[in-house]
Structure formats: structure tokens, C-alpha cells
């Protein structure tokens, strides 16, 4: 058992840099990346977590001491605070079925290891637990005996929940086992203020140019126009490309309807035209000077934030949860940035993909499974729950029914609505829930993402003359050895 659990934790470490979104820190939603947390846990406390008890970082109890008691584990304290707030509202609305919930926050790696250990042992698991998307294949592996299917409890919300995000936490049997926090919809961020200043036009003119971008060719042409206006200023680029994350590749696959994992039923195939086209396009950008390689590998680290603050890049694609990076690490950029749909290779393709995420599960060890599952789905899918997720966590919510409600989507008291030039949910409505793609997270995902981030992306982006076809063949060979 110990070998299996440690292997699962190592898999989480391998993929977390790509998959992290909500839950990227053990104490808040905007700290160090999940990969850093998991790596530290692996080196320092993995053995202790398997053999003994993981040390909790925070324990908070909310609700009615006379109500049904529920135990909840998370690796993000703000997630626990969300359930505490929702328990208070629940108790007001259900005086005959009140709850008390104890939310315990563990370090990222410790919590997942402790959860897997308790599930395999058949004892010690909580009623409710967060599971980061990279770890979900390991947890859902025991769906027959470990987890409660949420289909019936989520039924009243499913018509307006983003299907692609619900399917992310689906088991091989087709049941939903995790309730999502966010869509993680990938969008394009543009620094309109910097662009207008460089190009000598108004911000409205720049926004008009951005809104006219449909294809990647359009995007590149606008980048050339911006860089020409700068007159070749050293150290300035249109965008950056990542060697430490696969967001760009996921977006390309979503646009073509591809999935390199093969899902539950098919073998993995990484030699996809969509992936090759994206990498070759990025190579051409590096050679022409439109793009640079992201400092430290991607934009979601301190060097990436500084690069944005220095206006060394003025556009990049990232999930909507990246909005909290702006408010927490780049507050001086308020009012400068505009959010738009991502370009596509061909008109009519899907223009977004869900990135990152944490699904919350109910374990079959719970003595109050029905209440726990009912409360969980209500806390994460109802109007009340989604309002609190948006206000306190800053995630793009999965219940699309609220996207068009003016009091929700256009509330200027919300810090994210106030930070950007346009309203984020206007962009989501423009995208549409059916145009947000999904890449499966299954057993082979850790192998693919480890090799891509450690080898493939470095080969083809650090050396833009390297054959993309050869790099993908090497990747396929590595994947085939594990299948």
C-alpha cells in the first residue's frame, strides 16, 4: 500500500505545474504553485504522512454544535472558509437539518497522501474532501467502494452547469464523483494601456483591434503591429511561451477537438496535428522575435509576474482563475488589462479549454452520505454557493445561469469586475459554455505531462530549430513504454 500511495503522490508532483489553478497553495488560492508544494511534501514528509499523521495547518469548525457533524479536508484554507460560510447559510435555510462542519487544512502533498491511505485502509477518511485535478485519477480509481456518486444530488443544477467541467470529475462508469469550484476557462489577457501608449492610439482603438482578432494569424499580425510601433525596443515582446506548462497545447487540442490522453477507452496519442501546429507556430514566433520563453518557464511564478509588471509582454493566454494573480501580485495594473476570447486556428473552432481545478468528493466512509452530498452540491452549484465562490475565491463559476444576471456579472463591488477594463462574465458569455473544451485527466496524464514539461517543451522552445515531429515521436515512445 505504501508504494502505491507514494507513487500516486509522485504523479501529482509531476503534473501539478500544469494542472494547478484553484488550490495552488496550502493556505490561499494565490501562493506558490501546487508543484512546489507537492515537491516539498514529497521530499520532506511523504514517508511520515504514510506511516503516521500529517500535521494540520489550520482547523476551523463552523455551524451548529447540535447539528450533524461533518469532517472536511482541504489543502487551501480559503476553501474551508467557503464551506464555513455556506454552513451558516445552510443552517438558516434548513433549521430542521442543521450541520456543524470541521474544515482541516493540510499541506498539499500531505492531504492527498493521507486521503489515499485512509481510502485504501477503509477507515479514517473524512465525509468531504478536496481533490486536486491531477490527483483525481488516483482517487476515482476506487470509485466502486471509495466515493459517493453525485449525479442525483447535482441533478437540479446540471442543466446550467458547464458540462466540460463536470465531466472532468467523471469516473469511468460515467458518474460524477467530484463537484468543481470553477470552469478554469482559458482566455487571452491584453495590456491595453501599454499597447495604446506604444501605438499612439486610444484604448478604445486598441480594444477594437483586439476584438477583431479571430485567428492566430490575426493575433500574430496585431503583435507585429505593436512591436513595429515600439521600433525594436530591446526586451519587449508580444507574448511569452511556456516550457513549464502545457496550457497552450491544451488550448490547441481543444480547438481541434483532440485529447492526447485517449480518455478512458483509447491509448494515448501525443502525435496530434493540433499539438504540432501550436509548437511550430511558437517556434516561428521565437525566431521572429514576437515571443520570448517565459521567465522561470511560465507566467504563474514571481518572475512571470515581474515580466508582466515590466510590460515585457502585453498578451498571453491563461485560465480565468489567473485574475487573482493580478489582484494579489500586480494591483498596480488595475484598469490596464482587457480579457478576450482566445484566437483559433480555424474560424468556428472552440476557443477555450478548462485548465486546473479541484473537485470535492464525498467518501463512502461518511456516516451521513446523503446529507454530505446534498450540502456539497448545494454549496458548490447553487446560486448562493456560486456567489460566494466568485466573491471570495475569484473563480469563474460553473453555473452558467448566473453569467447573465446583471447583479452578479456586473457588480462593481466585486474586485475582479472592478479590476479589468471589461466584465469577465461578458467574455464567458461571448465564449459560451459549449465552446469550452476538456482534456481528460486519466492514469497516463502524469507520464505525458512530466515528459512534456521536462523534455519536449525545452527541446522545441529553447531551440526553435529542433524538429517538432522528432520531439513528439520521442514523447510518444516514452508514453508507449507506460501504456
C-alpha positions in Angstrom: 0.0 0.0 0.0 2.8 2.4 0.9 4.4 2.0 -2.5 1.1 2.7 -4.3 0.4 5.8 -2.2 3.8 7.3 -2.7 3.6 6.6 -6.4 0.3 8.5 -6.6 1.9 11.4 -4.7 4.8 11.5 -7.1 2.4 11.5 -10.0 0.7 14.6 -8.5 4.1 16.3 -8.3 4.8 15.6 -11.9 1.6 17.2 -13.3 0.7 19.9 -10.8 2.6 22.7 -12.5 0.3 22.2 -15.5 -2.9 21.4 -13.6 -2.8 23.9 -10.7 -5.4 26.5 -10.7 -7.6 26.6 -7.7 -5.7 25.2 -4.8 -2.2 26.3 -5.8 -1.2 26.8 -2.2 -1.8 25.2 1.1 -3.0 28.4 2.7 -4.5 30.5 0.0 -5.5 30.4 -3.6 -2.7 32.6 -5.0 0.5 31.5 -3.4 3.3 29.2 -4.6 2.4 26.7 -7.3 1.0 23.3 -6.5 4.0 21.7 -8.0 6.3 23.4 -5.5 4.1 22.4 -2.6 3.9 18.8 -3.7 7.6 18.5 -4.3 8.3 19.8 -0.9 5.9 17.4 0.6 7.3 14.5 -1.3 10.9 15.2 -0.1 10.2 16.2 3.5 7.1 14.5 4.8 5.8 11.8 2.4 7.1 8.9 4.5 5.8 10.5 7.6 2.4 11.0 6.0 2.1 7.4 5.1 3.3 6.0 8.3 1.8 8.5 10.7 -0.4 11.5 10.9 0.0 14.5 8.7 0.2 17.8 10.6 -2.7 20.1 10.1 -2.0 23.7 9.3 -5.5 25.0 10.3 -8.6 23.5 11.9 -11.8 25.6 11.9 -15.3 24.5 13.0 -18.4 26.2 11.7 -22.1 25.9 12.1 -24.5 24.4 14.7 -22.8 22.3 17.5 -26.1 20.5 17.9 -26.3 19.7 14.2 -25.0 16.7 12.2 -21.2 16.8 12.3 -19.2 16.6 9.1 -15.4 16.4 8.6 -13.9 18.2 5.6 -10.3 18.1 4.4 -8.7 20.6 2.1 -5.2 21.9 1.1 -6.4 25.5 0.7 -7.7 27.3 3.9 -9.9 29.6 1.9 -11.8 26.6 0.5 -12.5 25.6 4.1 -13.7 29.2 4.8 -16.1 28.8 1.9 -17.7 25.8 3.4 -17.9 27.5 6.8 -19.8 30.4 5.2 -22.1 28.0 3.3 -22.8 26.0 6.5 -24.1 29.2 8.1 -26.4 29.9 5.2 -27.5 26.2 5.0 -28.4 26.2 8.7 -30.5 29.4 8.2 -32.4 27.8 5.3 -32.6 24.3 6.9 -33.3 24.7 10.7 -34.5 21.1 10.9 -31.4 19.7 9.3 -28.5 21.8 10.6 -24.9 20.9 10.3 -21.6 21.5 12.0 -18.5 21.2 9.8 -14.9 21.0 10.8 -12.6 22.0 8.0 -9.0 20.9 8.3 -6.3 22.3 6.0 -3.2 20.1 5.3 -0.2 20.8 3.1 -0.9 19.8 -0.5 1.1 16.6 -0.6 0.2 15.5 2.9 -3.5 15.8 2.4 -3.6 13.7 -0.8 -1.4 11.1 0.7 -3.5 10.9 3.9 -6.7 10.7 1.8 -5.4 7.8 -0.3 -4.1 6.0 2.7 -7.4 6.2 4.5 -9.4 5.2 1.4 -7.3 2.2 0.8 -7.4 1.2 4.5 -11.2 1.6 4.6 -11.1 3.8 7.7 -10.1 7.4 8.7 -11.4 9.3 5.7 -13.5 12.5 6.1 -17.0 13.0 5.0 -16.0 15.6 2.3 -12.6 16.2 0.8 -11.0 18.4 -1.9 -9.1 16.5 -4.6 -6.8 18.4 -6.9 -7.4 17.5 -10.5 -4.0 15.9 -11.1 -4.7 13.6 -8.2 -8.2 12.8 -9.2 -7.4 9.7 -11.3 -5.8 8.0 -8.3 -8.8 8.8 -6.0 -11.5 7.9 -8.5 -9.7 4.6 -9.2 -11.6 3.2 -6.2 -14.9 4.7 -7.2 -16.8 1.4 -6.6 -16.0 1.4 -2.9 -14.5 4.8 -2.0 -16.7 7.6 -3.4 -20.3 8.6 -3.5 -21.7 9.3 -7.0 -23.0 12.9 -7.0 -25.4 12.6 -10.0 -28.7 12.6 -8.0 -27.5 15.3 -5.7 -26.4 17.6 -8.6 -29.4 16.8 -10.8 -31.2 20.1 -10.2 -28.1 22.1 -11.3 -26.8 20.0 -14.2 -28.8 21.8 -16.9 -26.9 25.0 -16.3 -23.5 23.6 -15.1 -20.7 23.7 -17.7 -20.7 20.2 -19.0 -16.9 20.0 -19.8 -16.1 20.9 -16.2 -18.5 18.3 -14.7 -17.0 15.7 -17.0 -13.5 16.4 -15.7 -14.6 14.7 -12.4 -16.3 11.8 -14.0 -15.5 8.2 -13.4 -15.0 5.5 -16.0 -18.6 4.4 -15.2 -19.9 7.8 -16.3 -20.9 9.0 -12.9 -19.8 12.3 -11.4 -17.7 11.9 -8.3 -16.4 15.5 -7.8 -18.0 18.9 -7.5 -16.0 21.6 -9.2 -15.0 25.1 -7.9 -14.5 26.7 -11.3 -14.6 26.4 -15.1 -10.9 27.5 -15.4 -11.8 28.8 -18.9 -8.8 29.8 -20.8 -8.9 33.4 -22.1 -6.5 35.9 -23.5 -5.2 38.8 -21.4 -4.2 42.0 -23.1 -2.4 45.1 -21.6 -4.5 47.7 -23.5 -2.9 50.6 -21.7 0.7 49.6 -22.8 -0.5 48.8 -26.3 -2.3 52.2 -26.7 0.8 54.1 -25.4 3.2 52.3 -27.7 0.9 52.5 -30.8 -0.2 56.1 -30.2 -3.9 55.4 -30.4 -6.7 55.4 -27.9 -7.6 52.5 -25.7 -10.9 52.1 -27.5 -9.0 51.8 -30.7 -6.8 49.1 -29.2 -9.9 47.2 -27.9 -11.4 47.4 -31.4 -8.2 45.8 -32.8 -8.3 43.1 -30.1 -12.0 42.3 -30.7 -11.2 41.9 -34.4 -8.8 39.1 -33.7 -10.3 35.7 -34.6 -7.4 33.5 -35.7 -3.9 33.0 -34.6 -2.8 34.7 -37.9 -4.8 37.8 -36.7 -3.2 37.6 -33.3 0.3 37.5 -34.8 -0.5 40.4 -37.1 -1.6 42.5 -34.2 1.6 41.6 -32.4 3.7 42.6 -35.3 1.9 45.9 -35.4 2.5 46.5 -31.7 6.2 45.6 -31.9 6.7 47.8 -35.0 5.3 50.7 -33.1 7.9 50.1 -30.4 10.6 50.4 -33.0 12.5 47.3 -32.0 12.9 48.2 -28.3 15.1 45.6 -26.7 13.5 43.2 -24.2 9.9 43.8 -25.4 7.7 41.1 -26.8 4.1 40.5 -27.8 3.8 37.3 -25.7 5.8 34.6 -24.0 5.6 30.8 -24.4 5.9 28.3 -21.6 8.4 25.5 -21.1 7.0 24.7 -17.7 3.3 24.2 -18.5 1.0 22.8 -21.2 -1.8 25.4 -21.3 -1.0 26.4 -24.9 -1.1 22.8 -26.0 -4.4 22.1 -24.2 -5.9 25.1 -26.0 -4.7 23.8 -29.4 -6.2 20.4 -28.7 -9.5 21.8 -27.6 -9.7 23.9 -30.8 -9.4 20.7 -32.9 -11.4 18.5 -30.5 -8.3 16.4 -29.7 -7.3 14.7 -26.4 -3.8 13.3 -26.2 -4.7 11.1 -23.2 -7.2 8.9 -25.2 -9.6 9.2 -22.3 -10.7 6.1 -20.5 -11.1 3.9 -23.6 -8.3 4.7 -26.1 -4.5 4.7 -26.0 -2.7 8.0 -25.6 -1.6 9.6 -28.8 0.5 12.7 -28.5 1.4 13.0 -32.2 -1.5 15.2 -32.9 -1.7 17.8 -35.7 -3.1 20.3 -33.2 -0.1 19.9 -30.9 2.4 20.0 -33.7 0.8 23.2 -35.2 0.9 25.0 -31.9 4.6 24.1 -31.2 5.7 25.0 -34.8 3.8 28.3 -34.5 5.5 29.1 -31.2 8.9 28.3 -32.7 8.2 30.7 -35.6 7.3 33.4 -33.0 10.6 32.8 -31.1 12.6 33.0 -34.3 10.9 36.2 -35.4 11.1 37.9 -32.0 7.4 38.1 -31.4 7.7 35.9 -28.4 10.2 35.0 -25.7 10.4 32.0 -23.4 8.6 32.8 -20.2 11.0 33.5 -17.3 11.1 30.5 -15.0 9.0 28.6 -17.5 5.6 30.1 -17.2 3.7 33.3 -16.2 2.4 31.9 -12.9 5.5 32.5 -10.8 7.2 35.5 -9.4 9.5 36.1 -12.4 6.4 35.9 -14.6 4.5 38.5 -12.6 7.5 40.8 -12.8 7.8 40.3 -16.5 4.2 41.4 -16.8 4.7 44.4 -14.5 7.7 45.5 -16.6 5.5 45.3 -19.7 7.9 43.0 -21.4 4.9 41.1 -22.7 1.5 42.5 -23.3 -0.6 39.5 -24.1 -0.9 35.9 -23.0 -3.5 33.1 -22.6 -4.3 31.8 -19.2 -7.3 30.5 -17.3 -9.7 32.9 -15.7 -8.5 32.0 -12.2 -5.4 34.0 -13.1 -7.4 37.1 -12.4 -6.5 36.6 -8.7 -2.8 36.8 -9.6 -3.4 40.3 -10.9 -5.3 41.5 -7.8 -2.8 39.9 -5.4 0.5 40.3 -7.1 0.0 43.1 -9.7 -2.5 45.5 -8.1 -0.9 48.5 -9.9 -2.1 47.1 -13.2 -5.7 47.8 -12.3 -7.6 49.3 -15.2 -4.9 48.4 -17.8 -5.9 44.9 -18.8 -8.7 43.6 -21.1 -9.9 40.0 -21.3 -10.9 38.4 -24.6 -11.6 35.1 -26.3 -8.5 33.2 -27.4 -7.7 33.0 -31.1 -8.3 29.8 -33.1 -6.6 28.1 -36.0 -9.8 28.0 -38.0 -12.9 30.0 -37.6 -15.7 28.1 -35.9 -13.4 26.1 -33.6 -13.9 26.0 -29.8 -11.9 28.9 -28.4 -11.3 27.9 -24.8 -10.4 24.9 -22.6 -10.8 24.3 -18.8 -7.5 24.4 -17.0 -6.7 23.3 -13.5 -9.2 22.7 -10.8 -10.2 20.9 -7.6 -13.1 18.6 -7.4 -14.7 17.9 -4.0 -15.8 14.4 -3.2 -17.9 12.6 -0.6 -16.4 9.4 0.7 -18.4 6.2 1.4 -16.9 6.2 4.9 -19.2 9.0 5.8 -21.9 8.2 8.2 -24.1 11.0 6.7 -23.5 10.4 3.0 -26.8 11.8 1.8 -26.6 15.0 3.8 -22.9 15.5 3.0 -23.6 15.1 -0.8 -26.7 17.3 -0.7 -24.8 20.0 1.2 -21.7 19.7 -1.0 -23.6 20.1 -4.3 -25.6 23.0 -3.0 -22.5 24.7 -1.6 -20.7 24.5 -5.0 -23.5 24.7 -7.6 -26.4 26.7 -6.2 -26.8 30.5 -6.7 -25.8 31.1 -3.1 -22.7 28.9 -3.3 -21.5 30.2 -6.7 -21.9 33.8 -5.4 -19.6 33.1 -2.5 -17.1 31.3 -4.7 -17.0 34.3 -7.0 -16.8 36.9 -4.3 -14.2 35.2 -2.0 -12.2 32.9 -4.3 -12.4 34.8 -7.6 -13.2 31.7 -9.7 -15.2 31.7 -12.9 -18.2 29.7 -11.6 -19.6 26.7 -13.4 -23.3 27.5 -13.1 -23.8 29.4 -16.3 -27.2 30.6 -15.3 -25.6 33.3 -13.3 -23.3 34.5 -16.1 -26.2 36.7 -17.5 -27.5 38.0 -14.2 -26.6 41.7 -14.1 -26.5 41.8 -10.3 -23.9 39.1 -10.3 -21.9 39.6 -13.5 -21.8 43.4 -13.4 -21.5 44.0 -9.7 -18.8 46.7 -9.5 -18.3 45.9 -5.8 -16.6 42.7 -6.8 -12.9 43.2 -7.0 -12.4 41.3 -10.3 -15.2 43.1 -12.0 -13.6 46.4 -10.9 -10.0 45.4 -11.8 -10.3 44.8 -15.6 -11.5 47.1 -18.3 -14.3 44.7 -19.2 -16.5 42.4 -17.2 -15.1 38.8 -17.1 -18.5 37.2 -17.4 -19.2 39.1 -20.6 -16.3 37.3 -22.0 -17.6 33.9 -20.8 -21.0 34.6 -22.3 -19.3 35.5 -25.6 -17.4 32.2 -25.5 -20.4 30.2 -24.5 -20.4 27.1 -22.3 -20.4 24.8 -25.3 -17.2 26.3 -26.6 -15.1 25.4 -23.6 -13.2 22.2 -24.3 -11.9 19.5 -22.0 -8.7 17.4 -21.9 -9.1 14.3 -19.8 -7.1 13.7 -16.7 -6.5 9.9 -16.5 -3.9 7.4 -15.4 -1.5 8.2 -18.3 -1.7 12.0 -17.7 1.3 12.2 -15.3 3.6 10.4 -17.8 2.6 12.7 -20.6 2.9 15.9 -18.7 6.1 15.0 -16.9 7.8 14.3 -20.2 6.3 17.4 -22.0 7.4 19.8 -19.2 10.8 18.2 -18.5 11.8 17.4 -22.1 9.6 18.2 -25.1 8.9 21.9 -24.5 12.6 22.6 -23.6 13.7 20.8 -26.8 11.5 22.7 -29.2 11.3 26.1 -27.5 14.8 26.6 -26.1 16.0 25.5 -29.6 13.4 26.7 -32.1 15.1 24.8 -34.9 14.5 21.4 -33.2 12.2 19.2 -35.2 8.7 19.2 -33.5 7.9 15.9 -35.2 11.0 14.3 -33.7 10.2 15.7 -30.3 6.7 14.3 -30.4 8.0 10.9 -31.6 10.3 10.8 -28.5 7.3 11.8 -26.3 5.1 9.1 -27.9 7.9 6.5 -27.3 8.0 7.5 -23.6 4.3 7.3 -23.3 4.1 3.9 -25.1 6.5 2.4 -22.6 4.0 3.2 -19.8 0.8 2.1 -21.6 
